[in-house]
Each structure stands twice: as C-alpha cells, then as structure tokens.
C-alpha cells in the first residue's frame, strides 16, 4: 500500500495538467458517485490535495463545492480515505483566508479534533490538518480554543506515537511564538512538565527536541510565574551534552539560553 501511494504521488507531481479546473470537476464528480470504488476515490482525493496546494486552485475547488465533498470523507469508515481528506484540507487552508474561513465556520474543525483522538491510523493526518488551519490564523485559533482543542493537543503530547507528539509540539510552539498569551494557557495545563519529559528522553537529532526547546523558550519568556521541574537545570545540562554528539547548532543555542535562566546554584553560593 505504501508503495502504491508513493507511485500515485510521483505520478501526480510529474503530470502536466492542461486544465486543472476541468480535472478537479472530474475528481469531484467521481467522489460524489456512489458507484466509485474506494481505490478510485483515494486517487481522486490525492489528486485534489495536490491541486489544493495552489491557492487559486484551492479557491476553485471550494467554489465548485469540491472541498465540501472532500470534507464529507472525514467520516468515511476507510482510514486511508479519511487521511486523504485530511491532506486536502491541510493543503487548501494554508495561506488561504477564504477556505480557512469555511473550515473554521463549519463543523470540520470539530470533526478533525475528534479524529485526533480516534483511530490510530488517522490521528497524525488529522492533527496535521488542524495545525495547518490554526497556525497564524487568529479566527481559527479562537474557534480551536472554544472547542477546547488545547486539551486535545496536550493529550497528543502525551501520546507514545512519535509523529503525533512531534506535530503537537510544532503546533503549540508555533502558536505560542505568534500569540504570547497562549503560553499562559498552556502553562496552566502543566505543559512544562511534559516538555522536560520529552527533553529528557528520545532521539535528540529528531525534530521533537527543537520544537520542545522552542516552546520552552517561549514559555520562559512569556510566563514569569511558570512552574518548572526541580531538576530542570540537570535535564538541560544532560541534553546539552547529548546535543554535542550530533552537532545540532540551533538546539544548542536555545539550550544555552535556557540554562542562563537556571544558573548553577553552586556558583551562586561561591560568589556569595
């Protein structure tokens, strides 16, 4: 299945489409046809996700009612089709105010949040779609908070699914960097404890470390009353040592900045 998806994706990206609008109409019609096979629907959704990467084509997809048709597949029983529908949404909403407004004002965001906590096979893609919608979009963020999406994301951070945890970290880090008041919200939910759990374990060469450090930096700057673990400095020192072995410059710089927040108590006692 993975190989087949890769072949389809490569074929889509290498194809030169003379009339994207006509092709999107064809794919949407196929998705609406109850006689279409699941394999045909999967290909149609993947093709529409590819087209939706272009803002103009994403707008066209919305105007012909195609985006609404794709969103309906979020409720399908086939997880591959659900994932493909998430990809369409993720592609369409990025830097596209009109489409993002539709997803925000409809029930789609609520459905996506439920999928994040649903079947294991769909959790990562649905969170990716949520992240693409909410990051940098104040209206979508307000709706996200209204739906208590922050609880969903904090639970995703505690997941043992590495990709899910990584996407959750990236999303929260991006939100807090753009909207400092959000740092206070996540602080009240005890996210700092979870961040140090992430930093104290796992592969430091992976993206989770950078996202966790970036988020921790935002919180330490925006939340002067934030509560951190007693062993915060020890965790960062140990992380600093591990980072030296993989030469992660950006992570090292953030780690050094954070260590200044927790000075060595032994040095302070000597100075006194």
QUIVENGI-V658669 format. One record per pair of residues at least 24 apart in sequence whose C-alpha atoms are under 7 Angstrom apart, sorted by the first residue. I is the first residue (numbers start at 0). GAP is how many residues later the second one is. Records with the same first field share a line. If there is no record, write none. Layout:
I = GAP + GAP
This chain:
11 = 35
23 = 24 + 37
27 = 38
41 = 39 + 42
44 = 39 + 40 + 43
45 = 38
47 = 40
48 = 38 + 39 + 42
51 = 36 + 39 + 40
52 = 38 + 39
54 = 41
57 = 34
58 = 40
61 = 37
78 = 42 + 43
81 = 40
82 = 39 + 42
85 = 39 + 40 + 43
86 = 38 + 42
88 = 40
89 = 38 + 39 + 42 + 43
92 = 39 + 40
93 = 38 + 39
99 = 33
103 = 36 + 39
112 = 36 + 39
123 = 39 + 40
127 = 39
130 = 40
134 = 36 + 39 + 40
165 = 41 + 42
168 = 39 + 42 + 43
169 = 41
172 = 38 + 41 + 42
175 = 42
176 = 41
179 = 42
182 = 36 + 39 + 40
183 = 39
186 = 39
191 = 36
192 = 35 + 36
198 = 40
199 = 35 + 39
203 = 39
204 = 41
209 = 41
212 = 41
216 = 41
232 = 26 + 29
